[in-house]
Amino acid sequence: MNITVTVIDGISGHPADGVKVTIVSRPAGGPPRRLGGLTDAQGNFMYSSGVERLASSEGYTVELDVDAYFTSLGIVARYKQIALLVRILNTEKDYRIGTLITPFAHATWGVDEGDISGRAPG
């Protein structure tokens, strides 16, 4: 299972390059795991669970450091961080989370990328 986070700068209308993204997984019976990095030139950051297997409905927290991004542009943002708690319903699917950020507002959406096993939905 992969989670792709896409961040768009709502001021410029372009992908937000260099936004720090942290994804925290919470496997049942285990300690939380953190994976982080920066969005690329297309505004994307990808998390891959690899061998980690979560039960359906396990949660992930997706954190975006909006303050550091806008500070690097010389802008003071109202939000320091955006944190989203995401429920994964099927670990056989990939997920995409999109966020449009401005210094004073944000909008977020999620897309189920479909069944990655190649099976027809049913």
PESUL-V878783 format. One line per field, one symbol per residue. ss: DSSP state (A for helix, B for strand, O for the rest). phi: phi as a letter, one per 20 degrees, with the letter a starting at -180 (. if undefined). psi: psi as a letter, one per 20 degrees, with the letter a starting at -180 (. if undefined). A space follows every 50 residues. Layout:
# PESUL-V878783
ss=???
phi=???
psi=???
This chain:
# PESUL-V878783
ss=OBBBBBBBBOOOOBBOOOOBBBBBBOOOOOOOBBBBBBOOOOOBBBBBOO OOOOOOOOBBBBBBBAAAAAAAOOOOOOOOOBBBBBBOOOOOBBBBBBBB BOOOOBBBBBBBBBBOOOOOOO
phi=.dcdddddfffemdgeenffdcddecfgmcffddcbrdfefemdcddcfl efddfgmfdcddddefffffffendeefeebdccedeeebfedeccddce dcfcbbccbccefnfeenfffa
psi=pqopppppoighjrqopjpppppoqmqpjrqqpppraqqahjjqppppic ippqqqjqqqppppnhghghhijkpoqgphqpppoppohojjqqqppqpp qriirqpqqqpojroiiiqqq.
